[in-house]
Amino acid sequence: MEAAPSLHTRRRVTLANELHLNPADETERIAAALRHQLGESLNRRGLVVGMSGGIDSSVCAALAVRAVGPAHVFGLLMPEQDSSGESLDLGKRLAEELGIPYAIEDITSVLAALGCYRRRNAAIRRLVPAFQDDWRFKVVLPGSRLDSDRLNVSSLVVETPGEVVTVRLPPAEYREIVAATNFKQRVRTMLEYYHADRLHYAVVGTPNRLEYDQGFFVKGGDGLADVKPIAHLYKTQVYELAEYLGVPAEIRSRVPTTDTYSLPQTQEEFYFALPAATLDLVLYAHNHGADPALVAAELGGGCTADQAARALRDIEQKRAATRYLHMPPLLVDPVSEIAAHEREGEPA
């Protein structure tokens, strides 16, 4: 495929228009790719999709059905004690509308046995000593990335019986809370591969381009999959496919959440520090060589070139930090026979 021309070479560009795609053509292209990957590269006979009730997993499930038919797609819903009940309801509704077999695996007891909640809450109590196991909380970033070049230092927000307490998260406690929470994504992936093994299916990963590029996934958790059919699509493009594929309006209108902590939390306040539509424009502009002034003009709302430059720098900083998440295991010496299989696209 030819490299896209730089935005500098065009007289007038509307970045939002550049992001539009033909959903019918893209659906058929992805479905054909899934069929080829499943049969030629993976040698599996169907697809397992973890269904969260969110837009990305819903589009992936619908694309899987387009690719191989509902009888060869298995949906997996994996709630736990901090999950929103809406997530389960929407996931079930979509599975039933798609006509696919599905299972509900509540992972609360597994997470408790691993110490997920205990380890996490112990770290919280070092900052909020009175914290009780039934108190709700979340982890947030301070404000918009457009406003300052501030470091990505998160805060802990705890809802106590009488007030909402916000404390700055030191690095050690932040890492401990995140490490314990990452059990959730890793247990879900473990269950996806259990069902994939018993059915001789492949596991579908559901990241969109923002998540895949900027590192919004857990290594060995939701970052682990056999195919990732929408990793090349910007978030706004995922919504275009969702409408074309008939994903229910309740899912399409739902604000993207982490559905990880007990207090409601958007992906914007936890990780991205910008709305998805804004991030799409900034990432697209960065990928096509646009200068900050053009990005600022496109974003509007009084956005300055300096603010746009901050957002562009944040894209590159997150991309650099994501390198570790994408890295395969490192070898002392290459194993040439296995490398040859990988180059040919054959299963090792």
C-alpha positions as YAML, in Angstrom:
chain: A
units: angstrom
residues:
- id: 1
  name: MET
  ca: [0.00, 0.00, 0.00]
- id: 2
  name: GLU
  ca: [1.32, 3.47, -0.89]
- id: 3
  name: ALA
  ca: [2.26, 5.79, 1.95]
- id: 4
  name: ALA
  ca: [-0.33, 8.49, 2.53]
- id: 5
  name: PRO
  ca: [0.78, 11.93, 1.31]
- id: 6
  name: SER
  ca: [1.76, 14.49, 3.92]
- id: 7
  name: LEU
  ca: [-0.97, 16.90, 4.91]
- id: 8
  name: HIS
  ca: [1.53, 19.66, 4.17]
- id: 9
  name: THR
  ca: [1.13, 18.88, 0.45]
- id: 10
  name: ARG
  ca: [-2.60, 19.62, 0.39]
- id: 11
  name: ARG
  ca: [-4.02, 23.11, 0.01]
- id: 12
  name: ARG
  ca: [-6.92, 22.60, 2.37]
- id: 13
  name: VAL
  ca: [-7.61, 19.57, 4.50]
- id: 14
  name: THR
  ca: [-10.38, 18.75, 6.92]
- id: 15
  name: LEU
  ca: [-8.95, 16.05, 9.13]
- id: 16
  name: ALA
  ca: [-12.36, 14.80, 10.24]
- id: 17
  name: ASN
  ca: [-13.32, 14.17, 6.60]
- id: 18
  name: GLU
  ca: [-10.06, 12.31, 6.03]
- id: 19
  name: LEU
  ca: [-11.08, 9.82, 8.70]
- id: 20
  name: HIS
  ca: [-14.33, 8.80, 7.02]
- id: 21
  name: LEU
  ca: [-14.42, 5.37, 5.40]
- id: 22
  name: ASN
  ca: [-16.83, 3.30, 3.34]
- id: 23
  name: PRO
  ca: [-18.23, 0.98, 6.02]
- id: 24
  name: ALA
  ca: [-19.60, -1.59, 3.58]
- id: 25
  name: ASP
  ca: [-16.28, -1.95, 1.78]
- id: 26
  name: GLU
  ca: [-14.29, -1.99, 5.01]
- id: 27
  name: THR
  ca: [-16.57, -4.61, 6.55]
- id: 28
  name: GLU
  ca: [-16.08, -6.92, 3.59]
- id: 29
  name: ARG
  ca: [-12.33, -6.31, 3.58]
- id: 30
  name: ILE
  ca: [-12.00, -7.16, 7.28]
- id: 31
  name: ALA
  ca: [-14.29, -10.20, 7.01]
- id: 32
  name: ALA
  ca: [-12.24, -11.55, 4.10]
- id: 33
  name: ALA
  ca: [-9.02, -10.98, 6.03]
- id: 34
  name: LEU
  ca: [-10.42, -12.81, 9.07]
- id: 35
  name: ARG
  ca: [-11.45, -15.79, 6.96]
- id: 36
  name: HIS
  ca: [-8.00, -15.95, 5.37]
- id: 37
  name: GLN
  ca: [-6.16, -15.58, 8.68]
- id: 38
  name: LEU
  ca: [-8.33, -18.16, 10.38]
- id: 39
  name: GLY
  ca: [-7.96, -20.79, 7.69]
- id: 40
  name: GLU
  ca: [-4.52, -20.13, 6.21]
- id: 41
  name: SER
  ca: [-2.41, -18.78, 9.07]
- id: 42
  name: LEU
  ca: [-4.07, -19.99, 12.26]
- id: 43
  name: ASN
  ca: [-5.69, -23.23, 11.12]
- id: 44
  name: ARG
  ca: [-8.65, -22.75, 13.45]
- id: 45
  name: ARG
  ca: [-12.35, -23.21, 12.77]
- id: 46
  name: GLY
  ca: [-13.97, -20.31, 14.60]
- id: 47
  name: LEU
  ca: [-13.53, -17.21, 16.75]
- id: 48
  name: VAL
  ca: [-13.87, -16.43, 20.47]
- id: 49
  name: VAL
  ca: [-14.77, -12.83, 21.35]
- id: 50
  name: GLY
  ca: [-14.78, -11.39, 24.86]
- id: 51
  name: MET
  ca: [-17.85, -9.15, 24.95]
- id: 52
  name: SER
  ca: [-17.80, -6.21, 27.37]
- id: 53
  name: GLY
  ca: [-20.84, -4.32, 26.14]
- id: 54
  name: GLY
  ca: [-18.51, -1.67, 24.72]
- id: 55
  name: ILE
  ca: [-18.23, -0.42, 21.18]
- id: 56
  name: ASP
  ca: [-14.97, -2.16, 20.23]
- id: 57
  name: SER
  ca: [-15.83, -5.68, 21.34]
- id: 58
  name: SER
  ca: [-19.32, -5.29, 19.87]
- id: 59
  name: VAL
  ca: [-17.96, -4.34, 16.46]
- id: 60
  name: CYS
  ca: [-15.45, -7.20, 16.61]
- id: 61
  name: ALA
  ca: [-18.21, -9.68, 17.43]
- id: 62
  name: ALA
  ca: [-20.34, -8.41, 14.54]
- id: 63
  name: LEU
  ca: [-17.36, -8.58, 12.17]
- id: 64
  name: ALA
  ca: [-16.61, -12.13, 13.32]
- id: 65
  name: VAL
  ca: [-20.17, -13.13, 12.46]
- id: 66
  name: ARG
  ca: [-19.82, -11.51, 9.03]
- id: 67
  name: ALA
  ca: [-16.60, -13.44, 8.50]
- id: 68
  name: VAL
  ca: [-17.51, -16.97, 9.59]
- id: 69
  name: GLY
  ca: [-21.20, -16.99, 10.52]
- id: 70
  name: PRO
  ca: [-22.83, -17.07, 13.97]
- id: 71
  name: ALA
  ca: [-22.39, -20.81, 14.48]
- id: 72
  name: HIS
  ca: [-18.60, -20.38, 14.46]
- id: 73
  name: VAL
  ca: [-18.39, -17.41, 16.85]
- id: 74
  name: PHE
  ca: [-18.40, -17.89, 20.62]
- id: 75
  name: GLY
  ca: [-19.11, -14.91, 22.88]
- id: 76
  name: LEU
  ca: [-17.71, -14.71, 26.38]
- id: 77
  name: LEU
  ca: [-19.05, -12.34, 29.04]
- id: 78
  name: MET
  ca: [-16.82, -12.07, 32.12]
- id: 79
  name: PRO
  ca: [-18.19, -9.75, 34.82]
- id: 80
  name: GLU
  ca: [-16.67, -9.27, 38.26]
- id: 81
  name: GLN
  ca: [-17.70, -7.41, 41.40]
- id: 82
  name: ASP
  ca: [-16.59, -3.98, 40.13]
- id: 83
  name: SER
  ca: [-18.19, -4.32, 36.70]
- id: 84
  name: SER
  ca: [-21.19, -2.26, 35.67]
- id: 85
  name: GLY
  ca: [-24.37, -4.31, 35.41]
- id: 86
  name: GLU
  ca: [-25.06, -2.45, 32.17]
- id: 87
  name: SER
  ca: [-21.96, -4.03, 30.61]
- id: 88
  name: LEU
  ca: [-23.32, -7.53, 31.14]
- id: 89
  name: ASP
  ca: [-26.82, -6.62, 29.96]
- id: 90
  name: LEU
  ca: [-25.56, -5.01, 26.75]
- id: 91
  name: GLY
  ca: [-23.15, -7.85, 26.04]
- id: 92
  name: LYS
  ca: [-25.93, -10.44, 26.43]
- id: 93
  name: ARG
  ca: [-28.28, -8.43, 24.26]
- id: 94
  name: LEU
  ca: [-25.76, -8.20, 21.44]
- id: 95
  name: ALA
  ca: [-24.85, -11.89, 21.62]
- id: 96
  name: GLU
  ca: [-28.53, -12.80, 21.34]
- id: 97
  name: GLU
  ca: [-29.13, -10.36, 18.48]
- id: 98
  name: LEU
  ca: [-26.14, -11.78, 16.61]
- id: 99
  name: GLY
  ca: [-27.41, -15.30, 17.24]
- id: 100
  name: ILE
  ca: [-24.11, -16.58, 18.61]
- id: 101
  name: PRO
  ca: [-23.62, -19.09, 21.43]
- id: 102
  name: TYR
  ca: [-22.18, -17.45, 24.54]
- id: 103
  name: ALA
  ca: [-21.25, -18.10, 28.15]
- id: 104
  name: ILE
  ca: [-21.16, -15.96, 31.27]
- id: 105
  name: GLU
  ca: [-18.11, -16.54, 33.46]
- id: 106
  name: ASP
  ca: [-18.15, -14.48, 36.66]
- id: 107
  name: ILE
  ca: [-14.49, -14.04, 37.54]
- id: 108
  name: THR
  ca: [-14.93, -12.49, 41.01]
- id: 109
  name: SER
  ca: [-13.98, -15.64, 42.93]
- id: 110
  name: VAL
  ca: [-10.91, -16.23, 40.75]
- id: 111
  name: LEU
  ca: [-9.75, -12.66, 41.29]
- id: 112
  name: ALA
  ca: [-10.35, -12.94, 45.03]
- id: 113
  name: ALA
  ca: [-8.32, -16.15, 45.18]
- id: 114
  name: LEU
  ca: [-5.45, -14.41, 43.38]
- id: 115
  name: GLY
  ca: [-5.57, -11.54, 45.87]
- id: 116
  name: CYS
  ca: [-6.61, -8.95, 43.29]
- id: 117
  name: TYR
  ca: [-8.91, -7.02, 45.62]
- id: 118
  name: ARG
  ca: [-6.84, -7.61, 48.77]
- id: 119
  name: ARG
  ca: [-3.58, -6.40, 47.20]
- id: 120
  name: ARG
  ca: [-5.26, -3.42, 45.59]
- id: 121
  name: ASN
  ca: [-7.08, -2.35, 48.76]
- id: 122
  name: ALA
  ca: [-3.91, -2.67, 50.84]
- id: 123
  name: ALA
  ca: [-2.22, -0.12, 48.57]
- id: 124
  name: ILE
  ca: [-5.24, 2.19, 48.83]
- id: 125
  name: ARG
  ca: [-5.20, 2.01, 52.65]
- id: 126
  name: ARG
  ca: [-1.64, 3.31, 52.73]
- id: 127
  name: LEU
  ca: [-3.10, 6.53, 51.30]
- id: 128
  name: VAL
  ca: [-6.61, 6.46, 52.79]
- id: 129
  name: PRO
  ca: [-6.26, 4.46, 56.04]
- id: 130
  name: ALA
  ca: [-10.01, 4.32, 56.72]
- id: 131
  name: PHE
  ca: [-10.75, 2.77, 53.29]
- id: 132
  name: GLN
  ca: [-13.32, -0.04, 53.50]
- id: 133
  name: ASP
  ca: [-13.66, -2.88, 51.02]
- id: 134
  name: ASP
  ca: [-17.13, -1.72, 49.94]
- id: 135
  name: TRP
  ca: [-16.09, 1.90, 49.29]
- id: 136
  name: ARG
  ca: [-15.98, 2.89, 45.64]
- id: 137
  name: PHE
  ca: [-12.96, 4.47, 43.98]
- id: 138
  name: LYS
  ca: [-11.22, 5.25, 40.70]
- id: 139
  name: VAL
  ca: [-7.86, 6.46, 39.37]
- id: 140
  name: VAL
  ca: [-7.81, 9.67, 37.30]
- id: 141
  name: LEU
  ca: [-5.41, 11.98, 35.48]
- id: 142
  name: PRO
  ca: [-5.41, 15.75, 36.18]
- id: 143
  name: GLY
  ca: [-7.25, 17.61, 33.44]
- id: 144
  name: SER
  ca: [-6.79, 17.88, 29.71]
- id: 145
  name: ARG
  ca: [-3.51, 17.25, 27.92]
- id: 146
  name: LEU
  ca: [-4.10, 20.48, 25.97]
- id: 147
  name: ASP
  ca: [-3.77, 22.60, 29.10]
- id: 148
  name: SER
  ca: [-0.22, 21.84, 30.21]
- id: 149
  name: ASP
  ca: [2.86, 19.70, 29.74]
- id: 150
  name: ARG
  ca: [2.26, 18.24, 33.18]
- id: 151
  name: LEU
  ca: [3.53, 14.79, 34.00]
- id: 152
  name: ASN
  ca: [1.02, 11.95, 33.87]
- id: 153
  name: VAL
  ca: [0.65, 11.80, 37.66]
- id: 154
  name: SER
  ca: [-2.62, 10.15, 38.63]
- id: 155
  name: SER
  ca: [-4.85, 10.76, 41.62]
- id: 156
  name: LEU
  ca: [-6.94, 8.34, 43.64]
- id: 157
  name: VAL
  ca: [-10.59, 9.35, 44.07]
- id: 158
  name: VAL
  ca: [-12.40, 7.58, 46.93]
- id: 159
  name: GLU
  ca: [-16.11, 7.89, 47.67]
- id: 160
  name: THR
  ca: [-16.49, 7.68, 51.45]
- id: 161
  name: PRO
  ca: [-19.88, 7.66, 53.23]
- id: 162
  name: GLY
  ca: [-19.63, 11.42, 53.84]
- id: 163
  name: GLU
  ca: [-17.44, 12.91, 51.14]
- id: 164
  name: VAL
  ca: [-15.30, 12.31, 48.07]
- id: 165
  name: VAL
  ca: [-11.59, 12.23, 48.90]
- id: 166
  name: THR
  ca: [-8.90, 12.86, 46.27]
- id: 167
  name: VAL
  ca: [-5.24, 12.10, 46.97]
- id: 168
  name: ARG
  ca: [-2.20, 12.11, 44.73]
- id: 169
  name: LEU
  ca: [-0.97, 8.62, 43.86]
- id: 170
  name: PRO
  ca: [2.73, 8.05, 44.57]
- id: 171
  name: PRO
  ca: [4.48, 5.78, 42.04]
- id: 172
  name: ALA
  ca: [4.68, 2.72, 44.32]
- id: 173
  name: GLU
  ca: [0.98, 2.73, 45.20]
- id: 174
  name: TYR
  ca: [-0.01, 3.51, 41.62]
- id: 175
  name: ARG
  ca: [1.97, 0.55, 40.31]
- id: 176
  name: GLU
  ca: [0.58, -1.76, 42.98]
- id: 177
  name: ILE
  ca: [-3.04, -0.79, 42.27]
- id: 178
  name: VAL
  ca: [-2.54, -1.17, 38.52]
- id: 179
  name: ALA
  ca: [-0.64, -4.46, 38.89]
- id: 180
  name: ALA
  ca: [-3.43, -5.93, 41.02]
- id: 181
  name: THR
  ca: [-6.11, -4.61, 38.70]
- id: 182
  name: ASN
  ca: [-4.36, -6.14, 35.69]
- id: 183
  name: PHE
  ca: [-5.33, -9.55, 37.05]
- id: 184
  name: LYS
  ca: [-8.77, -8.79, 35.60]
- id: 185
  name: GLN
  ca: [-7.64, -8.56, 31.99]
- id: 186
  name: ARG
  ca: [-5.27, -11.50, 32.36]
- id: 187
  name: VAL
  ca: [-7.90, -13.79, 33.87]
- id: 188
  name: ARG
  ca: [-10.33, -12.87, 31.09]
- id: 189
  name: THR
  ca: [-7.72, -13.71, 28.47]
- id: 190
  name: MET
  ca: [-7.00, -17.01, 30.20]
- id: 191
  name: LEU
  ca: [-10.68, -17.93, 29.95]
- id: 192
  name: GLU
  ca: [-10.84, -16.85, 26.31]
- id: 193
  name: TYR
  ca: [-8.02, -19.25, 25.52]
- id: 194
  name: TYR
  ca: [-9.67, -22.03, 27.51]
- id: 195
  name: HIS
  ca: [-12.73, -21.79, 25.31]
- id: 196
  name: ALA
  ca: [-10.60, -21.32, 22.19]
- id: 197
  name: ASP
  ca: [-8.68, -24.50, 23.00]
- id: 198
  name: ARG
  ca: [-11.76, -26.62, 23.65]
- id: 199
  name: LEU
  ca: [-13.48, -25.39, 20.46]
- id: 200
  name: HIS
  ca: [-10.35, -25.22, 18.26]
- id: 201
  name: TYR
  ca: [-11.07, -21.52, 17.76]
- id: 202
  name: ALA
  ca: [-8.86, -18.41, 17.67]
- id: 203
  name: VAL
  ca: [-9.10, -15.50, 20.11]
- id: 204
  name: VAL
  ca: [-10.14, -12.09, 18.80]
- id: 205
  name: GLY
  ca: [-8.43, -9.04, 20.30]
- id: 206
  name: THR
  ca: [-10.55, -5.90, 20.29]
- id: 207
  name: PRO
  ca: [-8.27, -2.82, 20.46]
- id: 208
  name: ASN
  ca: [-8.94, 0.11, 18.17]
- id: 209
  name: ARG
  ca: [-6.06, 2.13, 16.74]
- id: 210
  name: LEU
  ca: [-5.90, 4.58, 19.64]
- id: 211
  name: GLU
  ca: [-5.60, 1.77, 22.17]
- id: 212
  name: TYR
  ca: [-3.17, -0.28, 20.08]
- id: 213
  name: ASP
  ca: [-0.94, 2.68, 19.22]
- id: 214
  name: GLN
  ca: [-1.03, 4.41, 22.60]
- id: 215
  name: GLY
  ca: [-0.72, 1.38, 24.87]
- id: 216
  name: PHE
  ca: [-4.17, 1.18, 26.42]
- id: 217
  name: PHE
  ca: [-3.99, -2.57, 27.01]
- id: 218
  name: VAL
  ca: [-2.42, -5.06, 29.40]
- id: 219
  name: LYS
  ca: [0.51, -7.18, 28.30]
- id: 220
  name: GLY
  ca: [-0.53, -10.82, 28.59]
- id: 221
  name: GLY
  ca: [-4.10, -9.64, 29.12]
- id: 222
  name: ASP
  ca: [-6.31, -7.88, 26.59]
- id: 223
  name: GLY
  ca: [-3.16, -7.24, 24.56]
- id: 224
  name: LEU
  ca: [-2.86, -10.98, 23.89]
- id: 225
  name: ALA
  ca: [-4.89, -12.40, 20.99]
- id: 226
  name: ASP
  ca: [-4.60, -14.30, 17.72]
- id: 227
  name: VAL
  ca: [-6.23, -11.66, 15.50]
- id: 228
  name: LYS
  ca: [-6.93, -7.96, 16.05]
- id: 229
  name: PRO
  ca: [-9.35, -6.97, 13.29]
- id: 230
  name: ILE
  ca: [-9.88, -3.29, 14.17]
- id: 231
  name: ALA
  ca: [-6.39, -2.31, 15.39]
- id: 232
  name: HIS
  ca: [-5.93, -0.23, 12.22]
- id: 233
  name: LEU
  ca: [-9.19, 1.71, 12.71]
- id: 234
  name: TYR
  ca: [-9.48, 5.06, 14.45]
- id: 235
  name: LYS
  ca: [-12.22, 5.25, 17.07]
- id: 236
  name: THR
  ca: [-14.52, 7.35, 14.89]
- id: 237
  name: GLN
  ca: [-14.18, 4.72, 12.16]
- id: 238
  name: VAL
  ca: [-15.16, 2.01, 14.64]
- id: 239
  name: TYR
  ca: [-18.36, 3.96, 15.30]
- id: 240
  name: GLU
  ca: [-19.03, 4.17, 11.56]
- id: 241
  name: LEU
  ca: [-18.73, 0.39, 11.29]
- id: 242
  name: ALA
  ca: [-20.90, -0.07, 14.37]
- id: 243
  name: GLU
  ca: [-23.77, 1.85, 12.78]
- id: 244
  name: TYR
  ca: [-23.41, -0.04, 9.50]
- id: 245
  name: LEU
  ca: [-23.28, -3.41, 11.29]
- id: 246
  name: GLY
  ca: [-26.42, -2.66, 13.31]
- id: 247
  name: VAL
  ca: [-24.80, -2.53, 16.74]
- id: 248
  name: PRO
  ca: [-27.56, -1.37, 19.14]
- id: 249
  name: ALA
  ca: [-27.83, 2.37, 19.68]
- id: 250
  name: GLU
  ca: [-27.42, 1.90, 23.44]
- id: 251
  name: ILE
  ca: [-23.92, 0.54, 22.84]
- id: 252
  name: ARG
  ca: [-23.05, 3.16, 20.21]
- id: 253
  name: SER
  ca: [-24.10, 6.02, 22.50]
- id: 254
  name: ARG
  ca: [-22.37, 4.67, 25.59]
- id: 255
  name: VAL
  ca: [-19.38, 6.70, 26.81]
- id: 256
  name: PRO
  ca: [-16.21, 4.55, 26.53]
- id: 257
  name: THR
  ca: [-15.28, 3.40, 30.04]
- id: 258
  name: THR
  ca: [-12.57, 1.29, 31.62]
- id: 259
  name: ASP
  ca: [-15.21, -0.70, 33.59]
- id: 260
  name: THR
  ca: [-12.31, -1.65, 35.84]
- id: 261
  name: TYR
  ca: [-12.70, 0.38, 39.02]
- id: 262
  name: SER
  ca: [-15.82, 0.53, 41.17]
- id: 263
  name: LEU
  ca: [-16.59, 4.22, 40.52]
- id: 264
  name: PRO
  ca: [-17.72, 5.03, 36.97]
- id: 265
  name: GLN
  ca: [-14.73, 6.17, 34.96]
- id: 266
  name: THR
  ca: [-14.10, 7.19, 31.37]
- id: 267
  name: GLN
  ca: [-11.05, 6.19, 29.35]
- id: 268
  name: GLU
  ca: [-10.35, 9.90, 28.94]
- id: 269
  name: GLU
  ca: [-9.94, 10.61, 32.65]
- id: 270
  name: PHE
  ca: [-7.99, 7.41, 33.34]
- id: 271
  name: TYR
  ca: [-5.51, 7.34, 30.47]
- id: 272
  name: PHE
  ca: [-5.95, 9.44, 27.35]
- id: 273
  name: ALA
  ca: [-6.61, 12.90, 28.90]
- id: 274
  name: LEU
  ca: [-8.47, 13.91, 25.71]
- id: 275
  name: PRO
  ca: [-11.81, 12.87, 24.16]
- id: 276
  name: ALA
  ca: [-11.58, 10.04, 21.63]
- id: 277
  name: ALA
  ca: [-12.72, 12.21, 18.72]
- id: 278
  name: THR
  ca: [-10.00, 14.76, 19.50]
- id: 279
  name: LEU
  ca: [-7.40, 12.04, 19.87]
- id: 280
  name: ASP
  ca: [-8.37, 10.58, 16.51]
- id: 281
  name: LEU
  ca: [-7.68, 13.90, 14.83]
- id: 282
  name: VAL
  ca: [-4.40, 14.40, 16.68]
- id: 283
  name: LEU
  ca: [-3.15, 10.88, 16.00]
- id: 284
  name: TYR
  ca: [-4.16, 11.05, 12.34]
- id: 285
  name: ALA
  ca: [-2.44, 14.41, 11.99]
- id: 286
  name: HIS
  ca: [0.70, 13.08, 13.69]
- id: 287
  name: ASN
  ca: [0.75, 10.04, 11.41]
- id: 288
  name: HIS
  ca: [0.46, 12.24, 8.32]
- id: 289
  name: GLY
  ca: [2.94, 14.96, 9.24]
- id: 290
  name: ALA
  ca: [0.54, 17.81, 9.99]
- id: 291
  name: ASP
  ca: [1.95, 20.81, 11.83]
- id: 292
  name: PRO
  ca: [0.46, 22.05, 15.14]
- id: 293
  name: ALA
  ca: [-1.18, 25.09, 13.54]
- id: 294
  name: LEU
  ca: [-3.23, 22.89, 11.20]
- id: 295
  name: VAL
  ca: [-4.21, 20.62, 14.09]
- id: 296
  name: ALA
  ca: [-5.24, 23.61, 16.22]
- id: 297
  name: ALA
  ca: [-7.37, 25.02, 13.39]
- id: 298
  name: GLU
  ca: [-9.10, 21.66, 12.97]
- id: 299
  name: LEU
  ca: [-9.77, 21.23, 16.69]
- id: 300
  name: GLY
  ca: [-11.23, 24.73, 16.94]
- id: 301
  name: GLY
  ca: [-12.69, 25.95, 20.21]
- id: 302
  name: GLY
  ca: [-9.84, 28.39, 20.69]
- id: 303
  name: CYS
  ca: [-7.19, 25.68, 20.60]
- id: 304
  name: THR
  ca: [-3.75, 27.19, 20.05]
- id: 305
  name: ALA
  ca: [-0.80, 25.79, 18.14]
- id: 306
  name: ASP
  ca: [1.04, 25.37, 21.46]
- id: 307
  name: GLN
  ca: [-1.81, 23.27, 22.84]
- id: 308
  name: ALA
  ca: [-1.89, 21.15, 19.69]
- id: 309
  name: ALA
  ca: [1.88, 20.69, 19.96]
- id: 310
  name: ARG
  ca: [1.42, 19.38, 23.51]
- id: 311
  name: ALA
  ca: [-1.09, 16.82, 22.29]
- id: 312
  name: LEU
  ca: [1.23, 15.75, 19.47]
- id: 313
  name: ARG
  ca: [4.12, 15.33, 21.94]
- id: 314
  name: ASP
  ca: [1.94, 13.23, 24.22]
- id: 315
  name: ILE
  ca: [1.16, 10.91, 21.29]
- id: 316
  name: GLU
  ca: [4.88, 10.29, 20.78]
- id: 317
  name: GLN
  ca: [5.59, 9.89, 24.50]
- id: 318
  name: LYS
  ca: [2.85, 7.29, 24.93]
- id: 319
  name: ARG
  ca: [3.97, 5.52, 21.76]
- id: 320
  name: ALA
  ca: [7.51, 5.24, 23.15]
- id: 321
  name: ALA
  ca: [6.22, 3.87, 26.45]
- id: 322
  name: THR
  ca: [4.08, 1.36, 24.55]
- id: 323
  name: ARG
  ca: [7.10, -0.23, 22.86]
- id: 324
  name: TYR
  ca: [7.58, -2.66, 25.77]
- id: 325
  name: LEU
  ca: [3.95, -3.78, 25.57]
- id: 326
  name: HIS
  ca: [4.31, -4.70, 21.90]
- id: 327
  name: MET
  ca: [7.67, -6.45, 22.21]
- id: 328
  name: PRO
  ca: [7.75, -10.23, 21.67]
- id: 329
  name: PRO
  ca: [9.95, -12.31, 23.99]
- id: 330
  name: LEU
  ca: [13.63, -11.59, 23.40]
- id: 331
  name: LEU
  ca: [15.95, -14.44, 22.41]
- id: 332
  name: VAL
  ca: [19.70, -14.69, 22.86]
- id: 333
  name: ASP
  ca: [19.94, -16.20, 19.36]
- id: 334
  name: PRO
  ca: [17.22, -16.47, 16.70]
- id: 335
  name: VAL
  ca: [15.79, -19.92, 16.06]
- id: 336
  name: SER
  ca: [15.94, -19.80, 12.29]
- id: 337
  name: GLU
  ca: [13.53, -22.64, 11.58]
- id: 338
  name: ILE
  ca: [10.75, -20.99, 13.60]
- id: 339
  name: ALA
  ca: [11.53, -17.58, 12.13]
- id: 340
  name: ALA
  ca: [11.15, -19.06, 8.64]
- id: 341
  name: HIS
  ca: [7.67, -20.33, 9.49]
- id: 342
  name: GLU
  ca: [6.70, -16.90, 10.83]
- id: 343
  name: ARG
  ca: [7.92, -15.16, 7.68]
- id: 344
  name: GLU
  ca: [5.82, -17.50, 5.57]
- id: 345
  name: GLY
  ca: [2.76, -16.78, 7.70]
- id: 346
  name: GLU
  ca: [2.50, -20.40, 8.76]
- id: 347
  name: PRO
  ca: [1.67, -21.57, 12.27]
- id: 348
  name: ALA
  ca: [4.82, -22.68, 14.08]
...
